[in-house]
Amino acid sequence: MKVRGVRIDRRRKCFHLDLGRKGVLDFPFARCEPVPTREDPADEAFVDPELAREGITFRLASGAEGVVLADQALDYHSDPDYLRDLLLYRLTLEARDRKETSRLGVRMLGRRLGTSPAQIYRLLDPTNYRKSVDQMLRLLHALDAKVEVTVS
């Protein structure tokens, strides 16, 4: 997620990150490292091209620098799309680990799920977010994993 702009709000003690279609999200100073304080305020904040415009860098009056990533703001605001992608990523890593320790081959997994080996490789790709949680749960079940969902 690209950051389009940033503004420092000392009164509300937060950074306002413009995330395009996600809107402007605030990120509190208290969650930053180092933490801007009244004695050592944030003097400057800018979208950092070295972070591929996916975060900001801020400087305190003391010269200390910190970074806030767009993902941190999305996580702070519990963005549903971000949380879904995070869940898919974690399920994919678990499926990859189980696939490596399993004796089942890709063809056998494909037969168990009624799909092609190419689809199994797509499901095991952690950079692919065009899959569903349902597909990942089926794959984990085929790998003899027990998945429990906890809502808190």
DOKE-493223 format. One record per residue: residue in one letter; y, x, z of N, C-alpha, C, O in turn. Coordinates in steps of 0.1 Angstrom, whole numbers. Each point is the difference from the previous one (the first is absolute). Layout:
   type   nnorth   neast     nup   canorth   caeast    caup   cnorth   ceast     cup   onorth   oeast     oup
      A        Y       X       Z         Y        X       Z        Y       X       Z        Y       X       Z
...
END
This chain:
   type   nnorth   neast     nup   canorth   caeast    caup   cnorth   ceast     cup   onorth   oeast     oup
      M      -12       9       0        12       -9       0       12       9       0        2       9       9
      K        7     -11     -19        12        8      -1       11      -5       9        2     -12       1
      V        6      21       4        12       -4       8       12       2      -9        2      10      -7
      R        5     -21       6        12        0      -9       13       5       7        9       5      -7
      G       -8      -8      20        12        4       7       -3       0      15      -10      -6       5
      V       19      12       2        -1        0      15       14      -1       6       10       5      -6
      R       -9     -11      17        13       -1       8       -3       1      15      -10      -5       5
      I       19      13       1        -1        2      15        7     -11       7       12      -3      -3
      D      -18      -4      12         7      -10       8       -1       4      15      -10      -2       7
      R       21       8      -3         0        6      14        1     -12      11       -5       2      11
      R       11     -13     -15         1      -11      10      -13      -6       3       -3      -3      11
      R       -5       1     -22       -14       -6       2      -10      11       3      -12      -3       2
      K       16      16      -3        -9       12       2      -12      -1      -9      -12       1       4
      C       15      -1     -17       -11        0     -10        5       5     -13       12       1      -3
      F      -21       2      -6         2        3     -14       -3     -13      -8      -10      -7       3
      H       18       4     -13        -3      -11      -9       -5       6     -13        7       7      -7
      L      -20      -9       4        -6        5     -13       -1     -11     -10       -6     -10       2
      D       12      13     -14        -1      -10     -11      -12       4      -8       -1      10      -6
      L       -9     -20       7       -13        3      -6       -2      -9     -13      -11      -4      -3
      G       22       1      -4        -1       -8     -12       -5     -14       2        7      -8       7
      R      -18       4     -13        -5      -13       1       -4      -4      14        0     -12       3
      K       -3      21       6        -3       -3      14       12      -3       8       -1      -5      11
      G       13       8     -17        12       -2       7        5      12       9       -6      11      -1
      V       15     -14       9         6       10       9       -7      -1      14        1     -11       6
      L       -8      21      -2        -8        0      13        7      10       9        4      11      -4
      D       -3     -15      17         6        9      10      -12       8       6      -11      -5       2
      F       15      17       2       -10        9       7        8       6      12        9       7      -2
      P      -14     -11      14         7        4      12        0      15       3       -9       7      -3
      F       21      -2       8         1       14       4      -11       4      10       -5      12      -1
      A        0     -21      10        -9        4      10      -14       4      -6       -8       6       6
      R        5     -10     -19       -12        3      -6        1      13      -8      -10       4      -6
      C       21       2       5         3       12      -8       -4      12       8        0       0      13
      E       -2      11     -20        -3       13       6        8      11      -7       -3       2     -12
      P       13       4      17         6       -2      13        8     -13       2        4      -5     -10
      V       -3       0      22         7      -12       2       15       2       1        5       8       8
      P        3     -15     -17        14        1       1        5      -7      13       -5     -11       4
      T       14      17       3         5       -5      13       16       0      -1        5       4     -10
      R        1      -9      20        14       -1       1        6      14       0       11       3      -6
      E      -18       6      13         5       14       1       -3       8     -13        7      10      -3
      D      -18     -13      -4        -4        7     -12       -2     -11     -11      -12      -3      -3
      P       23      -3      -2        -2      -11     -10       -5       5     -14        1      12      -3
      A       -5     -22      -4        -4        3     -14       13       0      -8        7      -9      -1
      D       -4      21      -5        12        2      -8       -2      -4     -15       10      -4      -6
      E      -22       6       1        -2       -1     -14      -14      -5      -2       -9       4       7
      A        7     -13     -17       -13       -5      -4        1      -2     -15        9      -5      -6
      F      -20      10      -1         0       -1     -15      -14      -2      -5      -10       4       7
      V        8     -11     -18       -13       -1      -7       -3      14      -5        7       6      -7
      D      -19      -2      11        -4       14      -3       -9       1     -12      -11      -6      -1
      P       16      12     -10        -7        2     -12      -13       9       2      -10      -2      -7
      E       10      10      17       -12        9       3      -11      -9       6      -12       5       0
      L       15     -17       4       -10       -9       5       -4     -10     -11       -5     -11       3
      A        9      14     -15        -2       -9     -11        7     -13       2       -5     -11      -5
      R       16      11      12         8      -12       3       -8     -10       7        3     -12       0
      E      -13      16       8        -8       -9       8        3       1      14       -8      -4       9
      G       19      10      -6         5        2      14       14       5       0        6       3     -10
      I       -1      -2      23        14        5       2       -1      12       9       -9       2       8
      T       19       7      -9         2       11       9       13      -3       7       10      -4      -6
      F      -10       7      19        13       -2       8        2      13       8       -9       7       3
      R       22      -5      -1         4       12       8        8      -5      12        9      -9      -1
      L      -12      15      12         8       -2      12       12       9       1        0      10      -7
      A        9     -13      16        12        9       2       -4      14       4        7       9      -3
      S      -19      -8      10        -4       13       4       -6       9     -11       -3      12       1
      G        1     -19     -13        -6        7     -11      -15      -3      -2       -6       4     -10
      A        0     -10      20       -15       -4      -1       -1     -10     -11        8      -9      -2
      E      -20      10      -5        -3      -10     -11      -12      -7       3       -9       4       7
      G        8     -16     -12       -11       -9       1       -3      -8     -13        9       0      -9
      V      -20      -6       8        -4       -7     -12       -5     -14       4       -7      -1      11
      V       10      -9     -18        -5      -13       1       -6      -4     -13        8      -1     -10
      L      -21      -3       9        -6       -4     -12        1     -15      -2        0      -7      10
      A        0       2     -22         0      -14      -3      -12      -7       7        1     -11       5
      D      -13      18      -5       -12       -6       6        2      -2      15       -5     -10       5
      Q       13      18       1         3       -2      15        8     -12       2       -3      -8       9
      A       12       5     -18         8      -12       2       -8     -13      -4        1     -10       7
      L      -10      11     -17        -9      -11      -3      -10      -3      11       -2     -11       3
      D       -3      22       3        -9       -1      12        7      -6      12       -5      -9       6
      Y       18      13      -4         7       -5      12        3     -15      -2        0      -7      10
      H        2       2     -22         3      -14      -3      -13      -8      -3        1     -11      -3
      S      -13      18       4       -13       -7      -3        0      -7     -13       -4     -11      -1
      D        8      18      -9         1       -5     -14      -15      -3      -4       -8       8       0
      P        6     -21      -4       -14       -4      -4       -6       8     -11      -12       4       0
      D       20      -1     -11        -6        8     -11       -3      14       5      -11       6      -4
      Y       19       0      12        -3       14       5      -12      -1       9       -9       9      -1
      L        8     -19      10       -12        0       9      -13      -3      -8      -10       5       4
      R       11     -13     -15       -12       -2      -8       -4      13      -7      -12       3       0
      D       21       5      -5        -3       12      -7       -6      10      10       -9       8      -3
      L       14      -8      16        -5        9      10      -14      -4       4       -9       9       2
      L        6     -22      -1       -13       -5       3      -10       4     -12      -11       5       3
      L       15      -7     -15        -8        4     -12       -3      15       1      -11       4      -3
      Y       21       4       6        -2       15       0      -10       3      11       -9       8      -3
      R       10     -13      15        -9        3      11      -14      -5      -4      -10       7       3
      L        8     -19      -9       -13       -4      -4       -6       8     -10      -12       3      -1
      T       21       2      -9        -5        9     -10       -5      13       5      -11       5      -4
      L       18       1      14        -4       13       6      -13      -2       7       -9       9      -1
      E        7     -20       8       -12       -3       7      -12      -2     -10      -11       5       2
      A       14     -12     -13       -11       -2     -10       -3      14      -7      -12       2      -2
      R       21       6       0        -3       13      -6       -8       9       9      -10       6      -4
      D       13      -6      17        -8        7      10      -14      -5       1       -9       8       0
      R        8     -21       0       -14       -6       1       -8       2     -13      -12       2       0
      K       19      -1     -12        -7        2     -12       -5      14      -1      -11       3      -5
      E       19       7      11        -5       14       0      -12       2       9       -9       8      -3
      T        8     -15      14       -11        1       9      -12      -9      -4      -11       1       6
      S       14     -10     -15       -11      -10      -3       -9       6     -11        4       9      -8
      R      -16     -14       7        -9        5     -10        1      -9     -13       -6       3     -10
      L       15     -13      11         2       -9     -11        8       6     -11       11       6       3
      G      -15      -7     -15         8        6     -11        9     -11      -5        0     -12       4
      V        9      16     -13        10       -9      -6       -6     -11      -7        4     -12       0
      R      -15      15      -8        -7      -10      -8       -6     -11       9        0     -12      -2
      M       -6      17      13        -7      -10      10       11      -8       6       -2     -12       2
      L       13      18       2        11       -8       6        5     -11     -10        3     -11       4
      G       -2      15     -17         4       -9     -10       -9     -12      -1        4     -11      -2
      R      -17      14       2       -10      -10      -1        1      -9      13       -1     -13      -2
      R        3      18      14         1       -8      12       12      -9      -1       -1     -12       5
      L       12      17     -11        12       -8      -1        1      -9     -12        9      -8      -2
      G      -18      11      -8         1       -7     -13       11       4      -8        7      -8      -7
      T       -4      21       7        11        6      -8       -3      13      -6      -12       5       2
      S       21       1      -9        -3       12      -7        3      12       9        7       0       9
      P      -13      12     -13         3       12       7       15       4       0        6       5       9
      A        0      -8     -21        15        3      -1        8      -8      10       10       5       6
      Q      -14     -17      -3         7       -8      10       -2       6      14        9      -1       8
      I      -21       6      -5        -3        6      13       10      12       1        5       2      11
      Y       -4       6     -21         9       12       0       15      -5       3        7       7       7
      R       -3     -18     -13        13       -5       2        2      -4      14       11       2       6
      L      -21      -9       0         1       -4      14        0      12       9        6      -1      11
      L      -12      12     -14         0       12       8       12       8      -1        1      11       7
      D        8     -14     -17        12        8      -2       11      -4       9        4     -12       0
      P        0      21      10        10       -4       9       14      -3      -6        9      -5       7
      T       -6      10     -19        13       -2      -6        0     -14      -8       11      -3      -5
      N      -22      -4       4         0      -12      -7        2     -12      10       -7      -2       9
      Y       19      -5     -11         3      -11       8       -2     -13      -7        5     -11       4
      R      -11      11     -16        -3      -12      -7      -13      -6       3       -8      -4      -9
      K        4       5      21       -13       -5       5        3      -9      11       11       0       6
      S      -20      -8      -2         2      -10      11       -8       5      13       -9       8      -1
      V       14     -13      12        -7        2      12      -14      -5       0       -9       5       5
      D        8     -17     -12       -13       -6      -2      -10       9      -7      -12       2       5
      Q       16       5     -15        -8        9      -8       -4      12       9      -12       4       0
      M       21       1       8        -3       11       9      -10      -4      11       -9       8       4
      L       10     -20       1        -9       -5      10      -14      -1      -6      -10       3       7
      R        9      -8     -19       -13       -1      -6       -6      14      -2      -12       2       2
      L       20       8      -6        -5       13      -2       -5       6      13      -10       6       0
      L       18      -8      10        -4        5      14      -13      -6       4       -9       6       6
      H        8     -19      -8       -13       -7       3      -11       6      -7      -11       2       5
      A       13       1     -18       -11        6      -8       -4      13       5      -11       5      -2
      L       21       2       8        -3       13       6       -5      -1      14        0      10       8
      D       -4     -22      -4        -6       -2      14       10       2      11       -3       5      11
      A       16      -8     -14        10        2      11        3     -14       6       -1     -10      -7
      K        3      10      20         4      -12       7       15       0       2        6       9       6
      V        1     -18     -12        15       -1       1        4     -11       9       -5     -11      -1
      E       13      14      11         5       -9      10       15      -1      -2        7      11       0
      V       -1     -23       0        14       -2      -1        5      -4      14       -5      -9       6
      T       16      16      -2         5       -3      13       15      -4      -2        8       7      -6
      V       -4     -19      11        14       -5      -1        6       1      14       -6      -5      10
      S       17      12      -9         6        1      13       15      -5      -1        7       0      10
END
